[in-house]
Amino acid sequence: MTKLGFMMGAAIVCAVAVALAGPPVSSQVRNNDASTTIAATAAAKQAHRLVLQVNSDEPEVMTLALNNAANVERHYTGLGEKIEIEIVAFGPGLHMFRDDTSPVKDRIKAMAEKTSSITFKACGNTQENMAKRENKEIRLISQASVVKSGVVRVMELQEQGWSYVRP
């Protein structure tokens, strides 16, 4: 075999090896970057979801829950990402949403007027038990909606993938 024939044979073997190996590394990196970008875009469209549990009648705990909600909401909206936050109150924590005893009702009203990302759920079981114990109707602030059971609500949200925080 001549030197030229040997070089042409080697060139053909190299060309076949390159073709079988796939695209150059720089193309693979670009394709991986595109996949990562697509995945990140899909994740950004999915809302972050947080449930905050309040089962204490201590004003400091209620305030901390509202602070947590406001900080998380500000963080994700600042990044341009969707956020859903639900504050669920039951047991002694229902005082957070009671019209006659809530130490934070003005702040809840202001938050509700500012954003729809934060919602407030009150335990119907607790409301019923308080009404029996106090022998009167337990009125809630207008920003809170009633769920049958606050504990069940927290559990179901966690089962749906919501993050859970108890301040």
Residue frames as qw, qx, qy, qz and C-alpha x, y, z in Angstrom:
[[0.000, 0.891, 0.453, 0.000, 0.00, 0.00, 0.00],
 [0.396, 0.498, -0.036, 0.770, 1.29, 3.41, -0.86],
 [0.207, -0.168, -0.461, 0.846, 1.71, 6.12, 1.64],
 [0.317, -0.049, -0.150, -0.935, -1.19, 8.05, 0.04],
 [0.618, -0.225, -0.655, -0.372, -3.47, 5.00, 0.14],
 [0.477, -0.246, -0.706, 0.462, -2.64, 4.40, 3.79],
 [0.021, -0.113, -0.265, 0.958, -3.43, 8.04, 4.68],
 [0.468, -0.122, -0.355, -0.800, -6.75, 7.92, 2.78],
 [0.617, -0.258, -0.740, -0.067, -7.70, 4.69, 4.56],
 [0.340, -0.225, -0.582, 0.703, -6.87, 6.24, 7.93],
 [0.176, 0.008, 0.008, -0.984, -8.90, 9.34, 7.07],
 [0.574, -0.215, -0.552, -0.566, -11.92, 7.20, 6.16],
 [0.562, -0.282, -0.731, 0.265, -11.64, 5.22, 9.41],
 [0.163, -0.160, -0.387, 0.893, -11.46, 8.50, 11.36],
 [0.342, -0.084, -0.234, -0.906, -14.48, 9.95, 9.54],
 [0.627, -0.277, -0.670, -0.285, -16.53, 6.81, 10.26],
 [0.466, -0.246, -0.658, 0.537, -15.48, 6.87, 13.93],
 [0.031, 0.074, 0.185, -0.979, -16.51, 10.54, 14.26],
 [0.487, -0.160, -0.427, -0.744, -19.85, 9.87, 12.56],
 [0.640, -0.292, -0.710, -0.039, -20.58, 6.96, 14.89],
 [0.359, -0.142, -0.555, 0.737, -19.54, 8.93, 17.97],
 [0.050, -0.820, -0.557, 0.125, -22.32, 11.50, 17.50],
 [0.191, 0.923, 0.079, 0.325, -22.23, 15.26, 17.39],
 [0.438, 0.402, -0.423, 0.683, -19.22, 17.20, 18.59],
 [0.376, -0.361, -0.642, 0.562, -19.02, 17.94, 22.30],
 [0.034, 0.112, 0.083, -0.990, -19.92, 21.60, 21.74],
 [0.470, -0.198, -0.504, -0.697, -23.22, 20.51, 20.12],
 [0.551, -0.341, -0.755, 0.102, -23.91, 18.13, 22.98],
 [0.231, -0.248, -0.449, 0.826, -23.37, 20.92, 25.50],
 [0.255, -0.012, -0.164, -0.953, -25.73, 23.17, 23.58],
 [0.565, -0.260, -0.662, -0.419, -28.36, 20.41, 23.47],
 [0.485, -0.338, -0.696, 0.408, -27.96, 19.78, 27.21],
 [0.052, -0.145, -0.222, 0.963, -28.24, 23.52, 27.87],
 [0.411, -0.137, -0.400, -0.808, -31.45, 23.58, 25.83],
 [0.588, -0.324, -0.737, -0.080, -32.85, 20.63, 27.79],
 [0.357, -0.284, -0.550, 0.699, -31.93, 22.31, 31.05],
 [0.117, 0.038, -0.021, -0.992, -33.52, 25.56, 29.91],
 [0.518, -0.243, -0.573, -0.586, -36.72, 23.77, 28.86],
 [0.563, -0.351, -0.715, 0.218, -36.87, 21.96, 32.22],
 [0.225, -0.213, -0.369, 0.876, -36.24, 25.21, 34.10],
 [0.274, -0.093, -0.248, -0.924, -38.95, 26.97, 32.11],
 [0.584, -0.328, -0.672, -0.316, -41.43, 24.19, 32.87],
 [0.489, -0.335, -0.627, 0.506, -40.52, 24.34, 36.56],
 [0.061, -0.076, -0.147, 0.984, -40.92, 28.12, 36.58],
 [0.427, -0.238, -0.431, -0.759, -44.44, 27.77, 35.18],
 [0.623, -0.404, -0.669, 0.040, -45.31, 25.38, 38.02],
 [0.282, -0.799, 0.102, -0.521, -46.19, 27.46, 41.06],
 [0.260, 0.174, -0.776, 0.548, -44.28, 27.05, 44.28],
 [0.598, -0.526, -0.377, -0.473, -46.83, 26.01, 46.91],
 [0.221, 0.189, -0.693, 0.659, -46.58, 26.53, 50.67],
 [0.564, -0.624, -0.441, -0.312, -49.01, 25.70, 53.45],
 [0.104, 0.363, -0.552, 0.743, -48.49, 27.41, 56.80],
 [0.542, -0.477, -0.691, -0.041, -50.16, 25.85, 59.84],
 [0.092, -0.414, 0.375, -0.824, -51.33, 28.00, 62.75],
 [0.640, -0.420, -0.629, -0.135, -52.67, 26.14, 65.79],
 [0.431, -0.273, -0.467, 0.722, -51.68, 28.61, 68.50],
 [0.041, -0.901, -0.412, -0.131, -53.57, 31.62, 69.80],
 [0.498, -0.559, 0.021, 0.662, -50.32, 33.46, 70.51],
 [0.341, 0.910, 0.057, -0.230, -50.13, 36.73, 68.54],
 [0.181, -0.694, 0.605, 0.346, -46.39, 36.17, 68.00],
 [0.497, 0.035, 0.838, 0.222, -47.06, 32.88, 66.20],
 [0.462, 0.742, 0.480, -0.068, -49.74, 34.48, 64.02],
 [0.103, 0.928, -0.207, -0.292, -47.43, 37.37, 63.18],
 [0.347, -0.458, 0.748, 0.332, -44.61, 34.96, 62.36],
 [0.552, 0.349, 0.745, 0.136, -46.90, 33.02, 59.99],
 [0.359, 0.898, 0.232, -0.107, -47.86, 36.26, 58.22],
 [0.120, -0.820, 0.457, 0.322, -44.20, 37.32, 58.08],
 [0.502, -0.143, 0.803, 0.288, -43.26, 33.94, 56.57],
 [0.519, 0.612, 0.594, 0.057, -46.03, 34.25, 53.98],
 [0.199, 0.960, -0.004, -0.199, -45.08, 37.82, 53.06],
 [0.261, -0.681, 0.598, 0.333, -41.37, 36.98, 52.78],
 [0.532, 0.061, 0.803, 0.260, -41.94, 33.90, 50.62],
 [0.445, 0.770, 0.456, -0.026, -44.41, 35.76, 48.40],
 [0.056, 0.941, -0.204, -0.265, -41.98, 38.68, 47.96],
 [0.431, -0.453, 0.703, 0.340, -39.08, 36.31, 47.19],
 [0.509, 0.226, 0.781, 0.282, -40.79, 34.37, 44.41],
 [0.361, 0.865, 0.347, -0.040, -42.65, 37.28, 42.84],
 [0.131, -0.862, 0.336, 0.356, -39.30, 39.13, 42.81],
 [0.377, -0.269, 0.794, 0.393, -37.91, 36.25, 40.75],
 [0.482, 0.261, -0.382, -0.744, -40.93, 36.37, 38.45],
 [0.252, -0.017, -0.965, -0.070, -42.07, 32.95, 39.63],
 [0.593, -0.438, -0.342, -0.584, -45.54, 31.86, 40.66],
 [0.116, 0.110, -0.814, 0.559, -46.31, 31.22, 44.32],
 [0.602, -0.485, -0.407, -0.486, -49.39, 29.92, 46.14],
 [0.146, 0.170, -0.732, 0.644, -49.51, 30.22, 49.92],
 [0.588, -0.511, -0.451, -0.436, -52.29, 28.98, 52.15],
 [0.042, -0.300, 0.667, -0.680, -52.45, 29.73, 55.86],
 [0.629, -0.341, -0.635, -0.290, -54.56, 27.12, 57.65],
 [0.152, -0.370, 0.556, -0.729, -55.73, 27.81, 61.21],
 [0.709, -0.332, -0.564, -0.262, -57.31, 25.30, 63.57],
 [0.614, -0.385, -0.531, 0.439, -57.62, 24.70, 67.30],
 [0.282, -0.751, -0.229, 0.552, -56.60, 27.78, 69.29],
 [0.323, -0.136, 0.407, 0.844, -55.09, 29.15, 66.05],
 [0.120, 0.647, 0.671, 0.340, -58.61, 29.88, 64.79],
 [0.202, -0.818, -0.263, 0.470, -58.44, 33.10, 66.83],
 [0.326, -0.227, 0.406, 0.823, -56.24, 34.36, 63.99],
 [0.038, -0.252, -0.647, -0.719, -59.36, 34.50, 61.78],
 [0.154, -0.658, -0.709, 0.200, -62.03, 35.29, 64.37],
 [0.101, 0.721, 0.225, 0.647, -63.57, 38.69, 63.80],
 [0.484, -0.832, -0.099, -0.251, -63.90, 39.32, 67.55],
 [0.743, -0.616, 0.185, 0.184, -60.49, 38.11, 68.76],
 [0.817, 0.346, 0.084, 0.454, -57.96, 38.30, 65.93],
 [0.369, -0.764, 0.075, 0.524, -54.93, 40.41, 66.83],
 [0.332, -0.270, 0.569, 0.703, -53.82, 40.35, 63.18],
 [0.459, 0.611, 0.645, -0.018, -57.07, 40.93, 61.24],
 [0.207, 0.910, -0.040, -0.356, -56.02, 44.36, 59.93],
 [0.165, -0.567, 0.701, 0.400, -52.78, 42.94, 58.58],
 [0.451, 0.195, 0.858, 0.153, -54.62, 40.00, 56.97],
 [0.393, 0.805, 0.391, -0.209, -57.01, 42.44, 55.30],
 [0.076, 0.853, -0.337, -0.392, -54.09, 44.49, 53.95],
 [0.306, -0.318, 0.839, 0.319, -52.32, 41.38, 52.67],
 [0.475, 0.426, 0.770, 0.017, -55.46, 40.07, 50.97],
 [0.325, 0.887, 0.157, -0.289, -55.95, 43.43, 49.23],
 [0.060, -0.762, 0.525, 0.375, -52.33, 43.40, 48.03],
 [0.164, 0.359, -0.870, -0.297, -52.06, 39.86, 46.65],
 [0.874, -0.017, -0.058, -0.481, -54.18, 36.88, 45.71],
 [0.564, 0.376, -0.725, 0.118, -51.19, 34.56, 46.19],
 [0.063, 0.100, -0.810, 0.574, -51.94, 34.21, 49.92],
 [0.581, -0.383, -0.439, -0.569, -55.20, 32.61, 51.04],
 [0.201, -0.291, 0.669, -0.653, -56.62, 31.91, 54.49],
 [0.631, -0.193, -0.676, -0.327, -58.48, 28.74, 55.55],
 [0.385, -0.379, 0.514, -0.666, -60.31, 28.26, 58.83],
 [0.152, -0.020, -0.987, 0.047, -61.17, 24.90, 60.38],
 [0.539, -0.345, -0.340, -0.689, -64.92, 24.31, 60.42],
 [0.707, -0.310, -0.623, 0.128, -64.63, 21.69, 63.17],
 [0.376, -0.116, -0.414, 0.820, -62.88, 24.17, 65.45],
 [0.206, -0.210, -0.101, -0.950, -65.40, 26.90, 64.61],
 [0.657, -0.361, -0.522, -0.407, -68.26, 24.53, 65.49],
 [0.668, -0.285, -0.574, 0.378, -66.66, 23.45, 68.78],
 [0.201, 0.009, -0.259, 0.945, -65.92, 27.03, 69.80],
 [0.391, -0.307, -0.271, -0.824, -69.53, 28.00, 69.05],
 [0.718, -0.394, -0.562, -0.121, -70.83, 25.19, 71.29],
 [0.584, -0.192, -0.472, 0.632, -68.37, 26.01, 74.07],
 [0.112, -0.057, -0.147, 0.981, -69.06, 29.76, 73.96],
 [0.186, 0.599, 0.748, -0.215, -72.78, 29.38, 73.18],
 [0.242, 0.798, 0.031, -0.551, -72.62, 31.91, 70.33],
 [0.781, 0.595, 0.124, 0.143, -71.92, 32.13, 66.63],
 [0.556, -0.491, 0.293, 0.603, -68.22, 32.43, 65.82],
 [0.506, 0.854, 0.088, -0.084, -67.85, 35.01, 63.05],
 [0.737, -0.125, 0.283, 0.601, -64.75, 34.94, 60.93],
 [0.000, 0.625, -0.222, -0.749, -63.05, 37.74, 59.03],
 [0.718, 0.583, 0.104, -0.365, -64.18, 37.96, 55.41],
 [0.300, 0.687, -0.635, -0.188, -60.74, 37.00, 54.07],
 [0.217, -0.248, 0.936, -0.122, -60.94, 33.51, 55.61],
 [0.733, 0.024, -0.401, -0.550, -62.90, 30.69, 54.04],
 [0.677, -0.339, 0.551, -0.351, -63.98, 27.62, 55.97],
 [0.512, 0.250, -0.801, -0.182, -62.77, 24.08, 55.29],
 [0.824, -0.373, -0.340, -0.256, -64.32, 21.09, 57.06],
 [0.831, -0.496, 0.003, 0.251, -61.12, 20.16, 58.88],
 [0.069, 0.930, -0.354, -0.064, -57.94, 22.21, 59.11],
 [0.521, -0.453, 0.712, 0.127, -55.78, 19.17, 59.85],
 [0.730, 0.346, 0.578, 0.118, -57.23, 17.29, 56.88],
 [0.415, 0.909, 0.026, -0.032, -56.65, 20.36, 54.68],
 [0.160, -0.804, 0.560, 0.119, -52.97, 20.51, 55.67],
 [0.638, -0.158, 0.746, 0.106, -52.58, 16.78, 55.10],
 [0.687, 0.572, 0.445, 0.046, -54.23, 16.87, 51.67],
 [0.270, 0.940, -0.198, -0.070, -52.09, 19.80, 50.53],
 [0.337, -0.620, 0.697, 0.129, -48.96, 17.93, 51.60],
 [0.706, 0.139, 0.691, 0.074, -50.16, 14.87, 49.67],
 [0.569, 0.786, 0.236, 0.048, -50.43, 17.13, 46.61],
 [0.723, 0.267, -0.022, 0.637, -46.81, 18.19, 47.00],
 [0.101, -0.917, 0.003, -0.387, -47.20, 21.44, 48.93],
 [0.442, 0.254, -0.572, 0.643, -44.33, 22.42, 51.24],
 [0.564, -0.697, -0.429, -0.108, -45.31, 22.56, 54.91],
 [0.295, 0.322, -0.432, 0.789, -44.16, 25.04, 57.56],
 [0.501, -0.727, -0.469, -0.015, -45.32, 25.45, 61.11],
 [0.181, 0.685, -0.255, 0.658, -44.06, 28.76, 62.49]]
